[in-house]
C-alpha cells in the first residue's frame, strides 16, 4: 500500500504543470464548443469528447468543423493529420510496453500526448512493473484534468447562456481559438531563453 501511495504522490507532483495546462486549455475548448459548436447539450458533448480523446489542438480546431457539420471523413482526415506525431511516440515505447496487458496498452496509447510522453520517458523508476503503474496513474490523472477542464468550460457557457445573450457570448469568445498557438509560443520562448548559443 505504501508503494502505491508513493507512486501516486510522485505521479501527482509530476502532473501538476499538466494540471495547470490541461484545465486551462480544456476550459477554453469547452467554452468554444458550447459557444460556437452549435450542439445540443454541449456539456455532455464536452464530457464525452474529452473522455474519448485528449488533444487540445483538435478540440479547439475541430469546433468550426463541428459547427459546419463537416463530413465524418473530412473530420477523421483532419484528426489524423493533426495528431500524426503521436504515432512516433508510440513506436519509441513499443519495446517498453510489449508485455503490457492489451487494455492497459490501449489506454496508454490513447493518452500518449506530448505532456504524458515527456513525463513517461523521463520517469526515474526503472522497475518495469512500478514504471507501468506510474504511467497508468499519470495517464488517469492527466485525463481527469482534461475532462474536468472541458466539461466545466461548457457548463459555464450554458449557465451564462441563460443570463446573457448567446450572441454576446460568441462575440466575447472570438480569438480564443489562438490560445493553443499562444501556449506553444510561450513554451518555445521559454525553451529558447534556456539555451546558450556559441558565436
Secondary structure, DSSP 8 states (H G I E B T S, - for coil): -HHHHHHHHHHHHHHHHHHHHHHHHHHHHHHHHHHHS--TTHHHHHHHHHHH---HHHHHHHHHHHHTT--HHHHHHHHHHHHTHHHHHHHHTTTTTTTS-HHHHHHHHHT--HHHHHHHHT----SHHHHHHHHHHHHHHHHHHHHHHHHHHHHHHHHHHTTS-HHHHHHHTTTGGGHHHHHHHHHHHHHHHT-----
